[in-house]
Amino acid sequence: MKGLALDHPQQVMLHRHGVTENRRFYIVDDDGRRYGLLRDGRLWQVAADYDAESERLSIRLPDGSVAEGEVALDGELTTDFYGRPVLGRVVEGAWSEALTKLVGRPLRLIQSVEPGAAVDRGRGGVSLASDASLAELARQVDEEVDGRRFRMLFSVDGCEPHEEDRWLGREVRIGPARVRMLGAVGRCAITTQNPATGVRDIDTLAAIKAYRGQNPKTKELDFGIFGEVVEPGLVRVGDPVEPL
């Protein structure tokens, strides 16, 4: 579910649209606008679990309560995703009520009609950063930096800091799958939030700007890369990663 605590599966199936379960659900306010971590850091403390085969969804709230059941869908709603319209259907059930109670304002849970559509980037749904890049950022701020702040689909070991930047425009083999790397990921204030509490505690953006500068074309603060799947495959933790 987009904008909640991260899940860490041992394997994911990469389809042409990315990972079907990745951000299959998202939250909107009563005006139909996306509602996530930038608007309320407490959502970091909400965990979701979804079984696509049985269509059973559960969310666990910070107080330990759980809202769960089989997903039933109602009317359609189009939501703006960074200038790109995404069509979804309203999810009926206790989940919207539980989220509304947590944040103190009306919220609705939505399921994207098209798998892979509710991602920040319009194509592919595959994001990647190296552990070495994370270690370099930690060195810059002189404290440990939890990689969950960056909400990447894959993390890669065995690289030099920001080596992944040199993979842009190339295909990268991730296990049996191949991904064409399209661009750098521009960062926002979510990365300043502690993944355990949602409280802003490290100025990651200032640190990235200080040692990497802004992207001269986009004026964004880049950290990690994203791409689209050109050859599907089942990717497991520990699989080799190779730029082609």
N, C-alpha and C positions, 0 to 999 in steps of 0.2 A: 504494500500500500504506500503510495507516494506521500512523503512528508512525515512518516512515523519512524520508530526504531527500526534499524536494519536487521534483516535476516541473513544468515551465513550458511547457505547450503553447501554440501560437499560436491555437488555437480549441478550443472544447468545445461539445458538443451538450447543451443543457439539456432534459431530459425532465421529466415530472411528478415523478419521484422524484429529480431532480437530474442529476448527471453519472454515467452508468453505471459508468465506470472509477474514479471517485473513491472511495477506500477500499474497493474491492471485496474486498481481502484485508486480513487483520489477524492479529495474533500473540497466542497465549495460552500460559500456562505449563502445567506438568504438572497443575495443579489446575483448568485451564480458565478461569483469570482472564486478562483482558486484560493484555498485556505491551507497554509502549511507552516513550516518552521519559522519563516521570516516573520509571520504574524503572531505566532505563539510558540515559543521554545518548549513549552511543556509537552508538546506532541512527541518530542524525543523519547518521552517516558511511556509512550503507548506502543505496544507490540501487537502485530497482526500475524495471523496464520491462516493460509488459504489452501484448501485441497481442490485443485481445479477439476479433478475427476468426479468427485462427489459434490462439487460446488458448495462446500461447507466453509464458512468463514468465522473466525473468532478474533476479537480484539481484547487485550488485557489492559486495563486502566491502571494508573499509578497506585490506586488504593487496593489493588488486587482483585477487583471485581472483573467479571468477564461477560462480554456480550457475544453470543454465538448463535449459529443456526445455518440453515440452507439459504443460499442467496435467491431472492425473488426480485424481479425487476419490474419497474413501473415506467413512467413516461420518459421521453428523450429530452436531453439538455445539451446545448452546445456551449463549450467553455473555451475561453481564449487561453492558449498556451504560447505566450511570448509571440503574439501576432499570428498564431496558427490555430485555426478552429479545430477542436476535437469533439466529436460526437460521443455522448455517453448516455447511459440510462440510470435513472434514480434507483438506488437499492432500498427496498423495503425492509423493515425489521428494526431491531433494537440498537443497531450500531450508530445511526445518526443521533438518536436520543442520548446515548452514552457520551458521544463526543460533544454534543451540545451542552450537556451537564458539566463536563470537564472545563470547557472554555468560557461558559457563561453567555453564549450567543448562539442563535440558530445555525446549525450546520447540516449539510446533507452529504451522504456518501454516494459516490457515482462509480459505475463501472464503465470503462471505455468500450465502445462497440467494437472497435478494431484493436486486436491485441498489438501491443507495442506502440500505440499512438500517444499515450500519456507520458511521454518522456520529455526532458528539457530540450533536447535537440530533435529536429524534425526528421532525421533519417537514422536508421540503424539501431539505436538503442544500446550500443556497446561503448562503455567507457573504461579507461585503463590508466593507471599511474603506477610508478615503480616505488618499491620500498625505499630505494636510495634517494628519491626525490623527497619523500616524507622525512627521511633522516636528515637531509640537508636543511629542510625547513625547521626541524627541531633544533638543529645547530644554530640557525639564525636567531631563533627566539630564546635559545638557551633553556629549553625545557621540553619534556616529552610531548609529542603531538599525536593524538589518537587519529589513526587513518580513517575512522568512520566519519570524521568531519567532512570528508570530501565525497562520500557516498558514491564511490566508484563500483562498477560491476566487477572488475578484476583488479587485483594488485599483483605486481610482478617482482620477483626477486632476481638478484644476479645482474643488475644493471648499474651503470654509472648514474649519478644524479641527473635527472631530466633527459636521460638518453632517449626516452620515448618520444621526445619532441622531434628527433631525427627520423622517426618512422612516419611522419605525416606525408601523405601522398603515396604511400607504399601499402602493400598487403602484408599482413602479419598472420602467421599461423599460430593459433591458440589451440593446443591439442589437435584434434582432427579438423577443426574449423578454420576458415580463413576470413579475415576481416580487413576491409580497406579503410585505412585511417584518413579521415576527412578534415579534421581540424582540432585546434586546442580548445580546452574547456575553460571559459572565462568564469571566474569565481565571484561569489556573492557573500553576504554577511552570514549565511548559514555556517560557513567554515569557522566563524569566530565563536560558535556556540559549543559548549561542552556536550558531547553525545550522551552523557549519563544524566545530566540535569537540565540541559537546554539553556543554561546561563552563559552569557558571553564572558569569556575569561581569557582568551588569547587573541590579540589583534593580528590574525593571520594575513589579512589583506594588506596591512601596512608593511608586514615583513616581506611578503611576496613582491610588493611594489619596490621595496628598498633594494632587494638583491636581484630581482629579475626584470623590473620595469614593467611598463605597459606594452601590450601588443600594439605595434605601430599602426596596424590597419584597423583593428577593432576597438582599440583603447581599453581593452579588458585586461584583467590580471589573470594570466594563464597558469593553470596547474593541472597536468594530465591531458589526455587526448581522447577523442571519440571517433567512432567509425560505424560502418555498415557491414553486415554479413554478406559475403559473396559465396561462401561454401558452408552450409550448415554442418553442425556436428555436436556431439555430446562432450562438454568440457568438464574435466574433473580437477579438483584441487591437486596440485603437483604436476599437472601436464606441462610439457615444454612449451615455450613461447619463442617464436623465431621470426624476425623481420625478413621478408623475402625480397 
